[in-house]
């Protein structure tokens, strides 16, 4: 048994699938499967139930999960003790305003796992070392050299949805026409360029803009409070919710499918440093 196998198992339980664990750990799916199979053989017990939608822990797997989390936390504490923060390299992270906290948690988890020697510092400064954002946004990390290149590295891909409060008449539909959206109350996300263009197009339907916000969490909170409808990308974690219904934007007649890529941009002046070069390789397309 090794810590890496435990990390893969915990990631599979947390994400609910081998695919999710693969994305979370940035390794191929077979590596996750092999590691979990070895654990099951080593302890002679079934830890996960495999099904079409993913995996769920067995009763033994749930106990194993709790012990694995505790062991990984203890290992992290040992590293912190013998590698005091004074010797760590400070790395700053800035986050695009409308990016969900789900992605920040994913990124922080990966950086803590693969770059434990870093002291991570969240900032709003445009000169951050790492920028978590989307392909919808122009990114300038404040480099003095105008010829320096910052490369956006996509990590996750989301589809856009029409998000409807469950008490709304459209919440029971799977497909919607533009005519059915005539005059509806809509929440606008200011930071999203794609949505700004779409909202401009849909204003011909005399949509009533009832709120304008920057962050996805705020926008979803307003939907939950039945303030209005929302056009936004959703993560898999956000898709199923008791207070709203999500219809793929491609199910709105007359509107094509729309998606957003979320990823990181690294400051050009950091790209030649060994730790950041390793990060580039880690996040390289597979």
MINU-185780 format. One record per residue (C-alpha): residue in one letter; x, y, z. Coordinates in pm, 1 decimal. Last residue first. Layout:
<type=A&xx=X&yy=Y&zz=Z>
...
This chain:
<type=X&xx=-347.7&yy=1421.0&zz=-2246.2>
<type=X&xx=-324.7&yy=1799.4&zz=-2263.2>
<type=X&xx=-40.0&yy=1939.5&zz=-2045.5>
<type=X&xx=-137.9&yy=2022.5&zz=-1687.1>
<type=X&xx=137.5&yy=1815.2&zz=-1527.6>
<type=X&xx=390.6&yy=1920.7&zz=-1790.1>
<type=X&xx=318.0&yy=2289.1&zz=-1725.3>
<type=X&xx=336.0&yy=2223.8&zz=-1349.9>
<type=X&xx=680.2&yy=2068.6&zz=-1392.0>
<type=X&xx=790.1&yy=2380.5&zz=-1580.6>
<type=X&xx=646.5&yy=2583.7&zz=-1292.9>
<type=X&xx=856.5&yy=2402.9&zz=-1035.0>
<type=X&xx=1168.6&yy=2425.3&zz=-1253.6>
<type=X&xx=1143.5&yy=2801.0&zz=-1324.9>
<type=X&xx=1134.9&yy=2887.2&zz=-1694.6>
<type=X&xx=759.3&yy=2956.8&zz=-1699.2>
<type=X&xx=763.8&yy=3201.2&zz=-1408.1>
<type=X&xx=823.1&yy=3525.3&zz=-1600.3>
<type=X&xx=543.7&yy=3431.1&zz=-1838.6>
<type=X&xx=283.2&yy=3422.4&zz=-1561.9>
<type=X&xx=83.7&yy=3100.2&zz=-1582.9>
<type=X&xx=-271.1&yy=3085.7&zz=-1717.0>
<type=X&xx=-507.2&yy=2830.3&zz=-1570.8>
<type=X&xx=-818.4&yy=2652.3&zz=-1684.5>
<type=X&xx=-1191.9&yy=2669.5&zz=-1737.6>
<type=X&xx=-1337.3&yy=2596.9&zz=-2079.3>
<type=X&xx=-1684.6&yy=2722.4&zz=-2157.6>
<type=X&xx=-1959.7&yy=2571.1&zz=-2367.1>
<type=X&xx=-2245.5&yy=2675.5&zz=-2591.4>
<type=X&xx=-2486.0&yy=2455.9&zz=-2784.9>
<type=X&xx=-2675.4&yy=2644.9&zz=-3052.4>
<type=X&xx=-2978.0&yy=2864.7&zz=-2988.5>
<type=X&xx=-3285.7&yy=2859.6&zz=-3212.3>
<type=X&xx=-3493.1&yy=2624.8&zz=-3000.2>
<type=X&xx=-3363.7&yy=2619.6&zz=-2644.8>
<type=X&xx=-3251.6&yy=2261.0&zz=-2583.9>
<type=X&xx=-2894.9&yy=2358.7&zz=-2684.6>
<type=X&xx=-2892.0&yy=2572.7&zz=-2370.0>
<type=X&xx=-2912.2&yy=2255.0&zz=-2165.6>
<type=X&xx=-3206.7&yy=2282.7&zz=-1921.4>
<type=X&xx=-3122.4&yy=2309.5&zz=-1550.5>
<type=X&xx=-3394.5&yy=2287.8&zz=-1285.0>
<type=X&xx=-3372.6&yy=2471.8&zz=-953.2>
<type=X&xx=-3424.3&yy=2440.0&zz=-578.6>
<type=X&xx=-3347.4&yy=2070.6&zz=-520.9>
<type=X&xx=-3020.0&yy=2079.7&zz=-709.1>
<type=X&xx=-2865.6&yy=1842.3&zz=-960.5>
<type=X&xx=-2632.6&yy=2016.7&zz=-1203.5>
<type=X&xx=-2410.0&yy=2195.9&zz=-951.8>
<type=X&xx=-2163.3&yy=1913.9&zz=-881.6>
<type=X&xx=-2136.1&yy=1837.3&zz=-1253.6>
<type=X&xx=-2029.1&yy=2198.1&zz=-1305.7>
<type=X&xx=-2272.3&yy=2449.2&zz=-1449.4>
<type=X&xx=-2234.9&yy=2712.9&zz=-1718.9>
<type=X&xx=-2476.9&yy=3005.3&zz=-1697.3>
<type=X&xx=-2803.0&yy=3151.5&zz=-1827.5>
<type=X&xx=-3020.8&yy=3241.9&zz=-1529.0>
<type=X&xx=-3391.6&yy=3270.0&zz=-1451.0>
<type=X&xx=-3533.1&yy=3503.5&zz=-1186.5>
<type=X&xx=-3566.3&yy=3603.1&zz=-822.7>
<type=X&xx=-3682.3&yy=3257.6&zz=-709.6>
<type=X&xx=-3456.0&yy=3259.6&zz=-401.0>
<type=X&xx=-3271.3&yy=2960.3&zz=-547.5>
<type=X&xx=-3220.8&yy=3163.6&zz=-865.9>
<type=X&xx=-3071.4&yy=3445.8&zz=-658.1>
<type=X&xx=-2833.0&yy=3200.1&zz=-491.5>
<type=X&xx=-2730.0&yy=3073.5&zz=-835.0>
<type=X&xx=-2628.9&yy=3426.1&zz=-938.0>
<type=X&xx=-2440.1&yy=3486.7&zz=-614.8>
<type=X&xx=-2246.1&yy=3161.4&zz=-653.3>
<type=X&xx=-2170.1&yy=3238.0&zz=-1018.3>
<type=X&xx=-2004.1&yy=3568.0&zz=-931.1>
<type=X&xx=-2039.4&yy=3911.6&zz=-1088.9>
<type=X&xx=-2404.6&yy=4004.2&zz=-1047.8>
<type=X&xx=-2682.0&yy=4186.5&zz=-1234.6>
<type=X&xx=-3040.0&yy=4152.7&zz=-1113.3>
<type=X&xx=-3397.9&yy=4181.8&zz=-1241.5>
<type=X&xx=-3327.0&yy=4204.8&zz=-1614.5>
<type=X&xx=-3670.1&yy=4180.7&zz=-1773.7>
<type=X&xx=-3654.5&yy=4005.8&zz=-2109.1>
<type=X&xx=-3822.8&yy=4201.7&zz=-2385.7>
<type=X&xx=-3769.9&yy=3918.4&zz=-2635.0>
<type=X&xx=-3546.0&yy=4149.7&zz=-2836.8>
<type=X&xx=-3334.5&yy=4148.5&zz=-2522.7>
<type=X&xx=-3240.4&yy=3793.3&zz=-2621.3>
<type=X&xx=-2961.3&yy=3896.9&zz=-2857.4>
<type=X&xx=-2807.2&yy=4134.4&zz=-2604.7>
<type=X&xx=-2839.5&yy=3858.0&zz=-2344.3>
<type=X&xx=-2653.9&yy=3619.8&zz=-2573.7>
<type=X&xx=-2368.9&yy=3864.7&zz=-2627.1>
<type=X&xx=-2341.7&yy=3931.9&zz=-2254.5>
<type=X&xx=-2361.1&yy=3559.1&zz=-2186.7>
<type=X&xx=-2060.4&yy=3491.6&zz=-2402.7>
<type=X&xx=-1866.1&yy=3775.8&zz=-2241.5>
<type=X&xx=-1924.4&yy=3647.1&zz=-1887.4>
<type=X&xx=-1829.0&yy=3904.5&zz=-1622.2>
<type=X&xx=-2168.4&yy=4073.0&zz=-1594.6>
<type=X&xx=-2377.5&yy=3768.2&zz=-1509.0>
<type=X&xx=-2737.8&yy=3876.1&zz=-1571.7>
<type=X&xx=-3040.9&yy=3742.2&zz=-1385.6>
<type=X&xx=-3355.0&yy=3715.0&zz=-1598.6>
<type=X&xx=-3724.4&yy=3781.7&zz=-1537.3>
<type=X&xx=-3925.9&yy=3644.7&zz=-1829.6>
<type=X&xx=-4083.9&yy=3878.8&zz=-2087.0>
<type=X&xx=-4062.7&yy=3640.5&zz=-2382.8>
<type=X&xx=-3884.6&yy=3322.4&zz=-2278.0>
<type=X&xx=-4162.4&yy=3101.1&zz=-2415.8>
<type=X&xx=-4114.4&yy=3265.0&zz=-2756.3>
<type=X&xx=-3750.3&yy=3160.0&zz=-2754.1>
<type=X&xx=-3863.4&yy=2798.6&zz=-2736.5>
<type=X&xx=-3792.5&yy=2563.9&zz=-2446.5>
<type=X&xx=-3711.0&yy=2193.6&zz=-2424.4>
<type=X&xx=-3707.8&yy=1967.4&zz=-2116.2>
<type=X&xx=-4004.7&yy=2137.8&zz=-1951.3>
<type=X&xx=-4118.8&yy=2111.9&zz=-1589.8>
<type=X&xx=-3924.7&yy=2417.5&zz=-1472.4>
<type=X&xx=-4087.8&yy=2635.9&zz=-1737.7>
<type=X&xx=-4383.5&yy=2730.2&zz=-1513.1>
<type=X&xx=-4149.0&yy=2855.2&zz=-1240.8>
<type=X&xx=-4164.5&yy=2711.6&zz=-886.9>
<type=X&xx=-3849.6&yy=2504.6&zz=-941.9>
<type=X&xx=-3642.2&yy=2811.6&zz=-1019.3>
<type=X&xx=-3497.0&yy=2784.9&zz=-1373.1>
<type=X&xx=-3137.5&yy=2755.4&zz=-1489.5>
<type=X&xx=-3092.5&yy=2776.9&zz=-1867.1>
<type=X&xx=-2771.3&yy=2585.2&zz=-1914.2>
<type=X&xx=-2421.5&yy=2629.0&zz=-2055.2>
<type=X&xx=-2192.9&yy=2327.8&zz=-2093.7>
<type=X&xx=-1872.4&yy=2297.4&zz=-1894.4>
<type=X&xx=-1514.4&yy=2200.2&zz=-1982.5>
<type=X&xx=-1228.4&yy=2155.5&zz=-1737.3>
<type=X&xx=-849.4&yy=2187.1&zz=-1748.2>
<type=X&xx=-776.3&yy=2431.6&zz=-2028.8>
<type=X&xx=-421.6&yy=2572.6&zz=-2031.5>
<type=X&xx=-412.8&yy=2939.6&zz=-2128.0>
<type=X&xx=-63.1&yy=3039.2&zz=-2234.9>
<type=X&xx=107.0&yy=3359.9&zz=-2131.0>
<type=X&xx=356.1&yy=3494.5&zz=-2381.2>
<type=X&xx=608.1&yy=3771.2&zz=-2325.7>
<type=X&xx=639.1&yy=4019.1&zz=-2611.7>
<type=X&xx=489.0&yy=4304.8&zz=-2411.1>
<type=X&xx=754.3&yy=4255.6&zz=-2143.6>
<type=X&xx=631.6&yy=4422.4&zz=-1826.6>
<type=X&xx=405.7&yy=4130.3&zz=-1741.8>
<type=X&xx=81.7&yy=4228.9&zz=-1569.3>
<type=X&xx=-89.9&yy=3893.7&zz=-1582.3>
<type=X&xx=-306.6&yy=3992.1&zz=-1874.2>
<type=X&xx=-595.7&yy=3759.4&zz=-1951.4>
<type=X&xx=-878.6&yy=3823.9&zz=-2195.4>
<type=X&xx=-1178.9&yy=3624.2&zz=-2075.4>
<type=X&xx=-1408.5&yy=3374.0&zz=-2241.5>
<type=X&xx=-1144.0&yy=3097.9&zz=-2234.4>
<type=X&xx=-1197.4&yy=3082.4&zz=-1860.9>
<type=X&xx=-1011.2&yy=3174.4&zz=-1545.4>
<type=X&xx=-769.6&yy=3066.0&zz=-1275.7>
<type=X&xx=-464.0&yy=3291.0&zz=-1296.6>
<type=X&xx=-132.6&yy=3166.2&zz=-1161.6>
<type=X&xx=171.7&yy=3378.2&zz=-1074.0>
<type=X&xx=-42.4&yy=3680.0&zz=-987.0>
<type=X&xx=49.5&yy=4019.2&zz=-1135.7>
<type=X&xx=-315.9&yy=4123.7&zz=-1178.7>
<type=X&xx=-353.1&yy=4132.8&zz=-799.2>
<type=X&xx=-681.0&yy=3994.9&zz=-663.7>
<type=X&xx=-490.8&yy=3760.2&zz=-434.3>
<type=X&xx=-492.7&yy=3407.1&zz=-299.2>
<type=X&xx=-160.0&yy=3295.9&zz=-149.9>
<type=X&xx=-32.7&yy=2940.0&zz=-179.7>
<type=X&xx=284.5&yy=2847.1&zz=9.7>
<type=X&xx=448.7&yy=2603.4&zz=-228.2>
<type=X&xx=656.4&yy=2299.3&zz=-129.4>
<type=X&xx=345.6&yy=2078.3&zz=-145.5>
<type=X&xx=339.7&yy=2119.6&zz=-526.2>
<type=X&xx=165.9&yy=1805.2&zz=-656.4>
<type=X&xx=-93.0&yy=1743.6&zz=-384.9>
<type=X&xx=-134.9&yy=2099.2&zz=-260.4>
<type=X&xx=-151.7&yy=2219.2&zz=-620.8>
<type=X&xx=-414.9&yy=1960.4&zz=-708.5>
<type=X&xx=-634.5&yy=2039.7&zz=-408.7>
<type=X&xx=-601.0&yy=2413.3&zz=-470.5>
<type=X&xx=-711.6&yy=2363.2&zz=-830.8>
<type=X&xx=-1015.7&yy=2155.1&zz=-740.5>
<type=X&xx=-1120.9&yy=2394.2&zz=-462.8>
<type=X&xx=-1081.3&yy=2690.3&zz=-698.2>
<type=X&xx=-1290.6&yy=2509.3&zz=-956.5>
<type=X&xx=-1580.9&yy=2449.7&zz=-719.2>
<type=X&xx=-1551.8&yy=2813.5&zz=-609.5>
<type=X&xx=-1720.4&yy=2900.1&zz=-937.8>
<type=X&xx=-1546.2&yy=3138.0&zz=-1177.9>
<type=X&xx=-1729.1&yy=3468.3&zz=-1225.6>
<type=X&xx=-1463.5&yy=3696.4&zz=-1078.4>
<type=X&xx=-1162.3&yy=3535.1&zz=-1246.8>
<type=X&xx=-934.8&yy=3399.0&zz=-975.4>
<type=X&xx=-585.5&yy=3513.5&zz=-878.9>
<type=X&xx=-322.7&yy=3279.7&zz=-736.3>
<type=X&xx=8.5&yy=3382.2&zz=-579.4>
<type=X&xx=296.4&yy=3142.5&zz=-517.9>
<type=X&xx=512.2&yy=3184.0&zz=-208.0>
<type=X&xx=805.6&yy=2942.6&zz=-205.7>
<type=X&xx=831.6&yy=2742.3&zz=112.6>
<type=X&xx=1126.6&yy=2751.6&zz=350.5>
<type=X&xx=951.2&yy=2966.6&zz=611.2>
<type=X&xx=648.9&yy=2738.0&zz=585.3>
<type=X&xx=828.5&yy=2464.2&zz=775.8>
<type=X&xx=918.5&yy=2142.2&zz=592.2>
<type=X&xx=956.0&yy=1881.4&zz=867.4>
<type=X&xx=630.0&yy=1973.5&zz=1036.8>
<type=X&xx=437.0&yy=2048.5&zz=717.6>
<type=X&xx=542.8&yy=1716.5&zz=566.7>
<type=X&xx=436.7&yy=1532.7&zz=880.4>
<type=X&xx=100.6&yy=1710.7&zz=874.4>
<type=X&xx=49.0&yy=1603.7&zz=514.3>
<type=X&xx=118.6&yy=1242.6&zz=608.2>
<type=X&xx=-131.7&yy=1272.9&zz=892.8>
<type=X&xx=-391.7&yy=1411.9&zz=652.2>
<type=X&xx=-327.3&yy=1123.2&zz=413.6>
<type=X&xx=-371.4&yy=874.1&zz=698.6>
<type=X&xx=-696.0&yy=1035.1&zz=814.7>
<type=X&xx=-836.9&yy=1041.0&zz=462.1>
<type=X&xx=-739.9&yy=676.7&zz=413.4>
<type=X&xx=-903.0&yy=574.9&zz=742.5>
<type=X&xx=-1230.0&yy=743.5&zz=643.2>
<type=X&xx=-1218.9&yy=594.1&zz=293.4>
<type=X&xx=-1149.7&yy=245.0&zz=429.2>
<type=X&xx=-1461.0&yy=272.2&zz=644.2>
<type=X&xx=-1663.3&yy=378.6&zz=340.7>
<type=X&xx=-1505.9&yy=102.9&zz=132.8>
<type=X&xx=-1607.6&yy=-159.2&zz=387.5>
<type=X&xx=-1968.1&yy=-38.7&zz=360.6>
<type=X&xx=-1922.9&yy=-31.2&zz=-16.8>
<type=X&xx=-1807.7&yy=291.2&zz=-178.1>
<type=X&xx=-1992.5&yy=423.7&zz=-483.4>
<type=X&xx=-1864.9&yy=427.4&zz=-840.3>
<type=X&xx=-1967.2&yy=583.4&zz=-1170.6>
<type=X&xx=-2299.9&yy=636.5&zz=-1346.3>
<type=X&xx=-2295.0&yy=299.6&zz=-1521.5>
<type=X&xx=-2206.1&yy=104.4&zz=-1208.6>
<type=X&xx=-1899.0&yy=-3.0&zz=-1011.9>
<type=X&xx=-1929.9&yy=-76.1&zz=-639.8>
<type=X&xx=-1611.8&yy=22.1&zz=-461.2>
<type=X&xx=-1404.8&yy=-119.4&zz=-175.0>
<type=X&xx=-1440.0&yy=-492.0&zz=-233.7>
<type=X&xx=-1223.4&yy=-679.7&zz=14.4>
<type=X&xx=-904.8&yy=-884.2&zz=18.1>
<type=X&xx=-698.2&yy=-604.3&zz=172.8>
<type=X&xx=-416.2&yy=-632.1&zz=-81.3>
<type=X&xx=-651.0&yy=-734.8&zz=-361.3>
<type=X&xx=-883.6&yy=-438.3&zz=-301.9>
<type=X&xx=-585.2&yy=-203.1&zz=-278.7>
<type=X&xx=-438.7&yy=-344.1&zz=-598.7>
<type=X&xx=-771.5&yy=-297.7&zz=-778.1>
<type=X&xx=-780.2&yy=64.8&zz=-659.4>
<type=X&xx=-432.1&yy=134.1&zz=-798.2>
<type=X&xx=-507.4&yy=-41.9&zz=-1127.4>
<type=X&xx=-830.1&yy=154.8&zz=-1176.1>
<type=X&xx=-666.7&yy=491.1&zz=-1108.1>
<type=X&xx=-375.5&yy=413.7&zz=-1341.5>
<type=X&xx=-622.0&yy=291.7&zz=-1607.3>
<type=X&xx=-799.7&yy=632.3&zz=-1592.0>
<type=X&xx=-487.7&yy=826.0&zz=-1692.2>
<type=X&xx=-347.9&yy=1075.7&zz=-1444.1>
<type=X&xx=-434.1&yy=1436.5&zz=-1368.8>
<type=X&xx=-543.1&yy=1363.2&zz=-1010.2>
<type=X&xx=-879.5&yy=1541.4&zz=-1035.3>
<type=X&xx=-934.1&yy=1447.6&zz=-1397.9>
<type=X&xx=-858.2&yy=1081.0&zz=-1332.8>
<type=X&xx=-1067.2&yy=1084.6&zz=-1015.7>
<type=X&xx=-1361.9&yy=1220.0&zz=-1214.7>
<type=X&xx=-1322.4&yy=948.3&zz=-1476.4>
<type=X&xx=-1298.4&yy=680.7&zz=-1208.2>
<type=X&xx=-1628.6&yy=806.4&zz=-1070.5>
<type=X&xx=-1803.8&yy=952.1&zz=-766.2>
<type=X&xx=-1576.2&yy=1255.9&zz=-740.2>
<type=X&xx=-1500.8&yy=1217.2&zz=-368.1>
<type=X&xx=-1496.6&yy=836.7&zz=-380.1>
<type=X&xx=-1265.2&yy=826.5&zz=-682.3>
<type=X&xx=-1040.8&yy=1096.4&zz=-531.9>
<type=X&xx=-1012.0&yy=898.0&zz=-207.7>
<type=X&xx=-907.1&yy=589.0&zz=-405.2>
<type=X&xx=-650.2&yy=782.3&zz=-609.6>
<type=X&xx=-504.8&yy=942.3&zz=-296.4>
<type=X&xx=-485.7&yy=600.7&zz=-127.3>
<type=X&xx=-297.3&yy=462.2&zz=-426.2>
<type=X&xx=-53.8&yy=754.6&zz=-405.1>
<type=X&xx=-3.4&yy=697.1&zz=-33.5>
<type=X&xx=128.8&yy=346.2&zz=-85.4>
<type=X&xx=0.0&yy=0.0&zz=0.0>
